[in-house]
Amino acid sequence: MKVDIQTPDNVTLTEHLEQVIHQKVEKLEQIYQNIMDCTVYLHDNGNGQNDKEVEIKVTVKDNTLFAQEKENSFEKALDLTVEAARKQVQKYKEKKQAK
């Protein structure tokens, strides 16, 4: 699975954050092996509380799954977003198996 990380100019992607993103996002493939790619968007809205936003777009064969969460840090927002994406991938997998 290809993982792409997109950041605007006001967000600095540290090596640690990049590693954490890859670690967590790649676990989605353990649930469903037919994920084609995953794009992670990081946004810093800079308005104080819950200003760090993470969006994850998961592309599967005939669909695109999307999750988005905001928190005080990218790590916390990433955890919540990956969990939301995990639920969607699981639900998608179950629908595919039911057919």
MMTF fields as JSON, N, C-alpha, C and O atoms, coordinates in Angstrom:
{
  "mmtfVersion": "1.0.0",
  "mmtfProducer": "UNKNOWN",
  "numBonds": 395,
  "numAtoms": 396,
  "numGroups": 99,
  "numChains": 1,
  "numModels": 1,
  "chainsPerModel": [1],
  "groupsPerChain": [99],
  "chainIdList": ["A"],
  "bondAtomList": [4, 2, 8, 6, 12, 10, 16, 14, 20, 18, 24, 22, 28, 26, 32, 30, 36, 34, 40, 38, 44, 42, 48, 46, 52, 50, 56, 54, 60, 58, 64, 62, 68, 66, 72, 70, 76, 74, 80, 78, 84, 82, 88, 86, 92, 90, 96, 94, 100, 98, 104, 102, 108, 106, 112, 110, 116, 114, 120, 118, 124, 122, 128, 126, 132, 130, 136, 134, 140, 138, 144, 142, 148, 146, 152, 150, 156, 154, 160, 158, 164, 162, 168, 166, 172, 170, 176, 174, 180, 178, 184, 182, 188, 186, 192, 190, 196, 194, 200, 198, 204, 202, 208, 206, 212, 210, 216, 214, 220, 218, 224, 222, 228, 226, 232, 230, 236, 234, 240, 238, 244, 242, 248, 246, 252, 250, 256, 254, 260, 258, 264, 262, 268, 266, 272, 270, 276, 274, 280, 278, 284, 282, 288, 286, 292, 290, 296, 294, 300, 298, 304, 302, 308, 306, 312, 310, 316, 314, 320, 318, 324, 322, 328, 326, 332, 330, 336, 334, 340, 338, 344, 342, 348, 346, 352, 350, 356, 354, 360, 358, 364, 362, 368, 366, 372, 370, 376, 374, 380, 378, 384, 382, 388, 386, 392, 390],
  "bondOrderList": [1, 1, 1, 1, 1, 1, 1, 1, 1, 1, 1, 1, 1, 1, 1, 1, 1, 1, 1, 1, 1, 1, 1, 1, 1, 1, 1, 1, 1, 1, 1, 1, 1, 1, 1, 1, 1, 1, 1, 1, 1, 1, 1, 1, 1, 1, 1, 1, 1, 1, 1, 1, 1, 1, 1, 1, 1, 1, 1, 1, 1, 1, 1, 1, 1, 1, 1, 1, 1, 1, 1, 1, 1, 1, 1, 1, 1, 1, 1, 1, 1, 1, 1, 1, 1, 1, 1, 1, 1, 1, 1, 1, 1, 1, 1, 1, 1, 1],
  "groupList": [{"groupName": "MET", "atomNameList": ["N", "CA", "C", "O"], "elementList": ["N", "C", "C", "O"], "formalChargeList": [0, 0, 0, 0], "bondAtomList": [1, 0, 2, 1, 3, 2], "bondOrderList": [1, 1, 2], "singleLetterCode": "M", "chemCompType": "L-PEPTIDE LINKING"}, {"groupName": "LYS", "atomNameList": ["N", "CA", "C", "O"], "elementList": ["N", "C", "C", "O"], "formalChargeList": [0, 0, 0, 0], "bondAtomList": [1, 0, 2, 1, 3, 2], "bondOrderList": [1, 1, 2], "singleLetterCode": "K", "chemCompType": "L-PEPTIDE LINKING"}, {"groupName": "VAL", "atomNameList": ["N", "CA", "C", "O"], "elementList": ["N", "C", "C", "O"], "formalChargeList": [0, 0, 0, 0], "bondAtomList": [1, 0, 2, 1, 3, 2], "bondOrderList": [1, 1, 2], "singleLetterCode": "V", "chemCompType": "L-PEPTIDE LINKING"}, {"groupName": "ASP", "atomNameList": ["N", "CA", "C", "O"], "elementList": ["N", "C", "C", "O"], "formalChargeList": [0, 0, 0, 0], "bondAtomList": [1, 0, 2, 1, 3, 2], "bondOrderList": [1, 1, 2], "singleLetterCode": "D", "chemCompType": "L-PEPTIDE LINKING"}, {"groupName": "ILE", "atomNameList": ["N", "CA", "C", "O"], "elementList": ["N", "C", "C", "O"], "formalChargeList": [0, 0, 0, 0], "bondAtomList": [1, 0, 2, 1, 3, 2], "bondOrderList": [1, 1, 2], "singleLetterCode": "I", "chemCompType": "L-PEPTIDE LINKING"}, {"groupName": "GLN", "atomNameList": ["N", "CA", "C", "O"], "elementList": ["N", "C", "C", "O"], "formalChargeList": [0, 0, 0, 0], "bondAtomList": [1, 0, 2, 1, 3, 2], "bondOrderList": [1, 1, 2], "singleLetterCode": "Q", "chemCompType": "L-PEPTIDE LINKING"}, {"groupName": "THR", "atomNameList": ["N", "CA", "C", "O"], "elementList": ["N", "C", "C", "O"], "formalChargeList": [0, 0, 0, 0], "bondAtomList": [1, 0, 2, 1, 3, 2], "bondOrderList": [1, 1, 2], "singleLetterCode": "T", "chemCompType": "L-PEPTIDE LINKING"}, {"groupName": "PRO", "atomNameList": ["N", "CA", "C", "O"], "elementList": ["N", "C", "C", "O"], "formalChargeList": [0, 0, 0, 0], "bondAtomList": [1, 0, 2, 1, 3, 2], "bondOrderList": [1, 1, 2], "singleLetterCode": "P", "chemCompType": "L-PEPTIDE LINKING"}, {"groupName": "ASN", "atomNameList": ["N", "CA", "C", "O"], "elementList": ["N", "C", "C", "O"], "formalChargeList": [0, 0, 0, 0], "bondAtomList": [1, 0, 2, 1, 3, 2], "bondOrderList": [1, 1, 2], "singleLetterCode": "N", "chemCompType": "L-PEPTIDE LINKING"}, {"groupName": "LEU", "atomNameList": ["N", "CA", "C", "O"], "elementList": ["N", "C", "C", "O"], "formalChargeList": [0, 0, 0, 0], "bondAtomList": [1, 0, 2, 1, 3, 2], "bondOrderList": [1, 1, 2], "singleLetterCode": "L", "chemCompType": "L-PEPTIDE LINKING"}, {"groupName": "GLU", "atomNameList": ["N", "CA", "C", "O"], "elementList": ["N", "C", "C", "O"], "formalChargeList": [0, 0, 0, 0], "bondAtomList": [1, 0, 2, 1, 3, 2], "bondOrderList": [1, 1, 2], "singleLetterCode": "E", "chemCompType": "L-PEPTIDE LINKING"}, {"groupName": "HIS", "atomNameList": ["N", "CA", "C", "O"], "elementList": ["N", "C", "C", "O"], "formalChargeList": [0, 0, 0, 0], "bondAtomList": [1, 0, 2, 1, 3, 2], "bondOrderList": [1, 1, 2], "singleLetterCode": "H", "chemCompType": "L-PEPTIDE LINKING"}, {"groupName": "TYR", "atomNameList": ["N", "CA", "C", "O"], "elementList": ["N", "C", "C", "O"], "formalChargeList": [0, 0, 0, 0], "bondAtomList": [1, 0, 2, 1, 3, 2], "bondOrderList": [1, 1, 2], "singleLetterCode": "Y", "chemCompType": "L-PEPTIDE LINKING"}, {"groupName": "CYS", "atomNameList": ["N", "CA", "C", "O"], "elementList": ["N", "C", "C", "O"], "formalChargeList": [0, 0, 0, 0], "bondAtomList": [1, 0, 2, 1, 3, 2], "bondOrderList": [1, 1, 2], "singleLetterCode": "C", "chemCompType": "L-PEPTIDE LINKING"}, {"groupName": "GLY", "atomNameList": ["N", "CA", "C", "O"], "elementList": ["N", "C", "C", "O"], "formalChargeList": [0, 0, 0, 0], "bondAtomList": [1, 0, 2, 1, 3, 2], "bondOrderList": [1, 1, 2], "singleLetterCode": "G", "chemCompType": "PEPTIDE LINKING"}, {"groupName": "PHE", "atomNameList": ["N", "CA", "C", "O"], "elementList": ["N", "C", "C", "O"], "formalChargeList": [0, 0, 0, 0], "bondAtomList": [1, 0, 2, 1, 3, 2], "bondOrderList": [1, 1, 2], "singleLetterCode": "F", "chemCompType": "L-PEPTIDE LINKING"}, {"groupName": "ALA", "atomNameList": ["N", "CA", "C", "O"], "elementList": ["N", "C", "C", "O"], "formalChargeList": [0, 0, 0, 0], "bondAtomList": [1, 0, 2, 1, 3, 2], "bondOrderList": [1, 1, 2], "singleLetterCode": "A", "chemCompType": "L-PEPTIDE LINKING"}, {"groupName": "SER", "atomNameList": ["N", "CA", "C", "O"], "elementList": ["N", "C", "C", "O"], "formalChargeList": [0, 0, 0, 0], "bondAtomList": [1, 0, 2, 1, 3, 2], "bondOrderList": [1, 1, 2], "singleLetterCode": "S", "chemCompType": "L-PEPTIDE LINKING"}, {"groupName": "ARG", "atomNameList": ["N", "CA", "C", "O"], "elementList": ["N", "C", "C", "O"], "formalChargeList": [0, 0, 0, 0], "bondAtomList": [1, 0, 2, 1, 3, 2], "bondOrderList": [1, 1, 2], "singleLetterCode": "R", "chemCompType": "L-PEPTIDE LINKING"}],
  "groupTypeList": [0, 1, 2, 3, 4, 5, 6, 7, 3, 8, 2, 6, 9, 6, 10, 11, 9, 10, 5, 2, 4, 11, 5, 1, 2, 10, 1, 9, 10, 5, 4, 12, 5, 8, 4, 0, 3, 13, 6, 2, 12, 9, 11, 3, 8, 14, 8, 14, 5, 8, 3, 1, 10, 2, 10, 4, 1, 2, 6, 2, 1, 3, 8, 6, 9, 15, 16, 5, 10, 1, 10, 8, 17, 15, 10, 1, 16, 9, 3, 9, 6, 2, 10, 16, 16, 18, 1, 5, 2, 5, 1, 12, 1, 10, 1, 1, 5, 16, 1],
  "groupIdList": [1, 2, 3, 4, 5, 6, 7, 8, 9, 10, 11, 12, 13, 14, 15, 16, 17, 18, 19, 20, 21, 22, 23, 24, 25, 26, 27, 28, 29, 30, 31, 32, 33, 34, 35, 36, 37, 38, 39, 40, 41, 42, 43, 44, 45, 46, 47, 48, 49, 50, 51, 52, 53, 54, 55, 56, 57, 58, 59, 60, 61, 62, 63, 64, 65, 66, 67, 68, 69, 70, 71, 72, 73, 74, 75, 76, 77, 78, 79, 80, 81, 82, 83, 84, 85, 86, 87, 88, 89, 90, 91, 92, 93, 94, 95, 96, 97, 98, 99],
  "secStructList": [7, 3, 3, 3, 3, 3, 7, 7, 6, 6, 7, 7, 7, 7, 2, 2, 2, 2, 2, 2, 2, 2, 2, 2, 2, 2, 6, 2, 2, 2, 2, 7, 6, 6, 7, 7, 3, 3, 3, 3, 3, 3, 3, 3, 7, 7, 1, 1, 6, 6, 7, 3, 3, 3, 3, 3, 3, 3, 3, 3, 6, 6, 3, 3, 3, 3, 3, 3, 3, 3, 3, 1, 1, 2, 2, 2, 2, 2, 2, 2, 2, 2, 2, 2, 2, 2, 2, 2, 2, 2, 2, 2, 2, 2, 2, 2, 2, 2, 7],
  "xCoordList": [0.855, 0.0, 0.895, 1.854, 0.571, 1.304, 0.706, -0.511, 1.552, 1.105, 1.717, 2.937, 0.858, 1.285, 0.884, -0.248, 1.806, 1.529, 1.571, 2.57, 0.487, 0.37, 0.315, -0.462, 1.148, 1.145, 1.19, 1.876, 0.462, 0.588, 1.887, 2.596, 2.191, 3.443, 3.581, 4.7, 2.458, 2.559, 2.73, 2.744, 2.859, 3.045, 4.41, 4.729, 5.204, 6.503, 6.347, 5.946, 6.663, 6.569, 7.904, 8.896, 7.916, 9.135, 9.307, 8.35, 10.521, 10.8, 10.013, 9.495, 9.928, 9.182, 7.705, 7.124, 7.098, 5.684, 5.45, 4.455, 6.352, 6.233, 6.273, 5.493, 7.179, 7.274, 6.001, 5.502, 5.472, 4.249, 3.082, 2.281, 2.986, 1.913, 1.998, 0.998, 3.174, 3.348, 3.004, 2.313, 3.483, 3.209, 1.718, 1.23, 1.006, -0.416, -1.269, -2.18, -0.981, -1.784, -1.574, -2.517, -0.352, -0.079, -0.793, -0.956, -1.215, -1.98, -3.355, -3.966, -3.844, -5.134, -5.084, -6.092, -3.904, -3.741, -3.891, -4.167, -3.71, -3.92, -5.403, -5.751, -6.26, -7.702, -8.165, -8.939, -7.68, -8.108, -6.893, -6.351, -6.476, -5.239, -5.368, -4.355, -6.583, -6.771, -6.871, -7.505, -6.251, -6.181, -5.138, -3.998, -5.535, -4.621, -3.642, -2.433, -4.176, -3.3, -4.028, -5.241, -3.245, -3.765, -3.072, -1.848, -3.865, -3.313, -3.677, -4.837, -2.663, -2.853, -2.605, -1.551, -3.579, -3.47, -3.349, -4.139, -2.371, -2.176, -2.463, -1.923, -3.304, -3.633, -3.448, -3.85, -2.843, -2.738, -3.576, -3.163, -4.757, -5.679, -5.279, -5.794, -4.352, -3.742, -4.67, -4.353, -5.807, -6.73, -6.857, -7.878, -5.839, -5.879, -6.269, -5.575, -7.395, -7.827, -8.261, -8.911, -7.887, -8.253, -7.936, -8.745, -6.737, -6.364, -5.591, -5.326, -5.226, -4.509, -5.53, -6.286, -5.537, -6.521, -5.811, -4.86, -6.28, -5.749, -6.898, -7.955, -6.673, -7.638, -6.949, -5.778, -7.676, -7.13, -8.094, -9.287, -7.551, -8.334, -7.78, -6.618, -8.629, -8.228, -8.899, -10.125, -8.092, -8.634, -8.611, -7.56, -9.804, -9.944, -10.435, -10.639, -10.624, -10.902, -12.008, -11.795, -13.151, -14.273, -14.885, -16.065, -14.059, -14.59, -13.455, -12.289, -13.81, -12.861, -13.461, -14.588, -12.697, -13.136, -12.424, -11.262, -13.113, -12.554, -12.841, -13.967, -11.815, -11.974, -11.241, -10.226, -11.774, -11.202, -11.457, -12.571, -10.427, -10.562, -9.675, -8.688, -10.044, -9.265, -8.918, -9.71, -7.731, -7.274, -6.238, -5.96, -5.672, -4.644, -3.27, -2.409, -3.051, -1.769, -2.028, -3.075, -1.062, -1.215, -1.28, -2.001, -0.538, -0.53, -1.911, -2.391, -2.545, -3.883, -4.9, -5.734, -4.824, -5.744, -5.52, -6.477, -4.273, -3.954, -4.568, -5.156, -4.432, -5.014, -6.518, -7.033, -7.222, -8.671, -9.047, -10.008, -8.29, -8.592, -8.331, -9.122, -7.235, -6.933, -8.008, -8.407, -8.474, -9.527, -10.82, -11.489, -11.162, -12.354, -12.179, -13.116, -10.992, -10.715, -10.753, -11.246, -10.232, -10.234, -11.663, -11.943, -12.553, -13.955, -14.572, -15.324, -14.251, -14.788, -14.242, -14.983, -12.947, -12.336, -12.942, -13.225, -13.141, -13.744, -15.158, -15.536, -15.928, -17.3, -17.309, -18.132, -16.396, -16.276, -15.926, -16.506, -14.983, -14.563, -15.744, -15.95, -16.507, -17.656, -18.708, -19.308, -18.923, -19.868, -19.381, -20.172, -18.096, -17.536, -17.644, -17.912, -17.439, -17.494, -18.935, -19.173, -19.885, -21.299, -21.845, -22.861, -21.165, -21.64, -21.299, -21.631],
  "yCoordList": [-1.178, 0.0, 1.234, 1.326, 2.155, 3.413, 4.399, 4.578, 5.041, 6.059, 7.397, 7.531, 8.375, 9.711, 10.684, 10.649, 11.548, 12.531, 13.924, 14.316, 14.665, 16.015, 17.025, 16.868, 18.061, 19.113, 20.477, 20.64, 21.462, 22.827, 23.448, 22.835, 24.64, 25.311, 25.565, 25.614, 25.728, 26.075, 24.847, 24.986, 23.655, 22.438, 21.83, 21.57, 21.611, 20.97, 19.497, 19.14, 18.651, 17.21, 16.711, 16.645, 16.359, 15.839, 14.37, 13.704, 13.885, 12.482, 11.564, 10.53, 11.948, 11.149, 11.058, 9.973, 12.198, 12.211, 11.388, 10.67, 11.491, 10.706, 9.208, 8.442, 8.789, 7.374, 6.907, 5.816, 7.736, 7.386, 7.249, 6.322, 8.152, 8.089, 6.778, 6.073, 6.452, 5.21, 3.988, 3.078, 3.973, 2.845, 2.617, 1.497, 3.67, 3.549, 3.282, 2.455, 3.965, 3.825, 2.447, 1.852, 1.952, 0.655, -0.492, -1.57, -0.277, -1.302, -1.528, -2.576, -0.554, -0.722, -1.891, -2.549, -2.132, -3.223, -4.593, -5.58, -4.66, -5.919, -6.293, -7.47, -5.297, -5.527, -5.921, -6.863, -5.186, -5.407, -5.228, -4.129, -6.307, -6.293, -5.593, -5.317, -5.301, -4.723, -3.197, -2.609, -2.571, -1.111, -0.708, -1.17, 0.16, 0.563, 1.638, 1.52, 2.678, 3.711, 4.489, 4.378, 5.275, 6.039, 7.404, 7.491, 8.454, 9.802, 10.42, 10.411, 10.96, 11.599, 13.101, 13.514, 13.896, 15.351, 15.904, 15.548, 16.765, 17.413, 18.902, 19.551, 19.437, 20.86, 21.446, 20.837, 22.62, 23.356, 24.614, 25.582, 24.586, 25.708, 26.889, 27.995, 26.647, 27.709, 28.601, 29.765, 28.071, 28.915, 28.477, 28.739, 27.817, 27.431, 25.988, 25.077, 25.776, 24.423, 23.631, 24.154, 22.352, 21.438, 22.023, 21.953, 22.602, 23.25, 22.342, 22.726, 21.14, 20.189, 19.231, 18.57, 19.17, 18.36, 17.331, 17.651, 16.1, 15.022, 14.434, 14.108, 14.305, 13.671, 12.476, 12.553, 11.374, 10.186, 9.765, 9.576, 9.621, 9.144, 7.77, 7.641, 6.75, 5.375, 4.965, 4.973, 4.608, 4.202, 2.685, 2.053, 2.11, 0.68, 0.505, 1.489, -0.729, -1.008, -0.145, 0.472, -0.087, 0.616, 1.672, 2.001, 2.204, 3.166, 3.979, 3.594, 5.104, 5.906, 6.142, 6.621, 5.8, 5.981, 7.21, 7.456, 7.977, 9.234, 9.409, 9.202, 9.791, 10.065, 11.358, 11.684, 12.098, 13.392, 13.659, 13.469, 14.1, 14.433, 15.624, 15.891, 16.341, 17.48, 17.239, 16.667, 17.677, 17.55, 18.625, 19.48, 18.565, 19.528, 19.205, 20.082, 17.947, 17.56, 16.652, 16.011, 16.605, 15.739, 14.269, 13.49, 13.879, 12.482, 12.045, 10.965, 12.899, 12.574, 12.546, 11.644, 13.532, 13.587, 12.382, 11.831, 11.976, 10.812, 9.549, 8.748, 9.369, 8.196, 8.111, 7.052, 9.231, 9.257, 9.018, 8.307, 9.61, 9.478, 8.065, 7.524, 7.463, 6.08, 5.141, 4.202, 5.378, 4.538, 4.664, 3.665, 5.877, 6.082, 5.398, 4.784, 5.502, 4.848, 3.328, 2.623, 2.824, 1.383, 0.84, -0.21, 1.561, 1.143, 1.119, 0.205, 2.123, 2.173, 1.036, 0.421, 0.765, -0.319, -1.658, -2.501, -1.857, -3.095, -3.262, -4.346, -2.185, -2.228, -2.513, -3.289, -1.887, -2.111, -3.566, -4.187, -4.105, -5.497, -6.452, -7.398, -6.197, -7.038, -7.001, -8.023, -5.81, -5.703, -6.484, -7.152, -6.409, -7.126, -8.64, -9.369, -9.115, -10.544, -11.054, -12.23, -10.181, -10.589, -10.807, -11.479, -10.237, -10.374, -11.712, -11.978],
  "zCoordList": [0.0, 0.0, 0.0, 0.767, -0.856, -0.941, 0.054, 0.094, 0.858, 1.813, 1.404, 1.304, 1.171, 0.769, 1.869, 2.352, 2.265, 3.318, 2.705, 2.101, 2.862, 2.311, 3.457, 4.4, 3.362, 4.376, 3.692, 2.683, 4.232, 3.707, 4.224, 5.022, 3.778, 4.14, 5.637, 6.148, 6.354, 7.774, 8.679, 9.902, 8.099, 8.89, 8.56, 7.4, 9.608, 9.44, 9.77, 10.878, 8.812, 9.002, 9.543, 8.817, 10.833, 11.427, 11.041, 10.645, 11.161, 10.847, 11.782, 11.358, 13.057, 14.037, 13.657, 13.669, 13.321, 12.951, 11.685, 11.584, 10.734, 9.503, 9.8, 9.235, 10.686, 11.064, 11.759, 11.481, 12.667, 13.391, 12.412, 12.53, 11.463, 10.464, 9.687, 9.547, 9.189, 8.423, 9.278, 8.82, 10.5, 11.407, 11.587, 11.437, 11.904, 12.226, 10.986, 11.025, 9.908, 8.697, 8.058, 7.538, 8.1, 7.484, 8.207, 7.635, 9.44, 10.161, 9.537, 9.745, 8.775, 8.098, 7.118, 6.862, 6.58, 5.617, 6.27, 5.588, 7.586, 8.297, 8.309, 8.396, 8.221, 8.215, 6.811, 6.642, 5.808, 4.428, 3.517, 3.403, 2.876, 2.092, 0.741, 0.099, 0.297, -1.03, -1.026, -1.902, -0.052, -0.045, -1.072, -1.025, -2.006, -3.069, -2.593, -2.789, -1.973, -1.421, -0.347, -0.167, 0.353, 1.485, 1.467, 1.37, 1.562, 1.615, 2.953, 3.364, 3.627, 4.932, 4.752, 4.267, 5.146, 5.067, 6.486, 7.361, 6.714, 8.01, 7.852, 6.956, 8.714, 8.68, 10.079, 11.07, 10.154, 11.414, 11.263, 10.624, 11.859, 11.727, 12.611, 12.448, 13.553, 14.329, 15.139, 15.383, 15.555, 16.311, 17.764, 18.399, 18.297, 19.708, 19.916, 19.466, 20.605, 20.946, 19.726, 18.821, 19.721, 18.638, 17.259, 16.334, 17.149, 15.894, 14.945, 13.806, 15.396, 14.54, 13.924, 14.635, 12.603, 11.895, 11.028, 10.314, 11.1, 10.271, 9.46, 10.0, 8.164, 7.27, 6.63, 6.26, 6.5, 5.846, 4.751, 4.987, 3.548, 2.41, 2.033, 1.649, 2.148, 1.852, 0.544, 0.44, -0.448, -1.739, -1.838, -1.727, -2.053, -2.287, -3.722, -4.432, -4.146, -5.555, -6.16, -7.205, -5.548, -6.149, -5.232, -5.348, -4.309, -3.362, -2.752, -2.831, -2.145, -1.381, -0.01, 0.115, 1.02, 2.404, 2.96, 2.636, 3.792, 4.276, 5.758, 6.212, 6.507, 7.941, 8.267, 7.651, 9.253, 9.615, 11.089, 11.577, 11.795, 13.214, 13.547, 12.862, 14.619, 15.119, 16.581, 17.331, 16.979, 18.37, 18.654, 17.814, 19.854, 20.253, 19.679, 19.612, 19.262, 18.669, 17.477, 17.383, 16.571, 15.404, 15.808, 15.182, 16.844, 17.277, 17.771, 17.426, 18.585, 19.088, 17.95, 17.876, 17.075, 15.931, 15.017, 14.473, 14.848, 14.024, 14.607, 13.881, 15.922, 16.579, 16.329, 15.973, 16.517, 16.329, 14.866, 14.572, 13.968, 12.544, 12.049, 11.277, 12.484, 12.089, 12.631, 11.943, 13.838, 14.408, 13.59, 13.325, 13.198, 12.364, 11.006, 10.495, 10.426, 9.143, 9.3, 8.42, 10.421, 10.672, 10.683, 10.106, 11.341, 11.396, 10.002, 9.663, 9.202, 7.85, 6.983, 6.216, 7.11, 6.341, 6.756, 5.904, 8.055, 8.552, 7.995, 7.551, 8.024, 7.518, 6.012, 5.526, 5.289, 3.847, 3.561, 2.67, 4.315, 4.142, 4.384, 3.624, 5.436, 5.753, 4.642, 4.31, 4.072, 2.956, 1.747, 1.08, 1.46, 0.318, 0.518, -0.436, 1.744, 2.016, 1.983, 1.705, 2.265, 2.278, 0.868, 0.684, -0.12, -1.502, -2.095, -3.25]
}
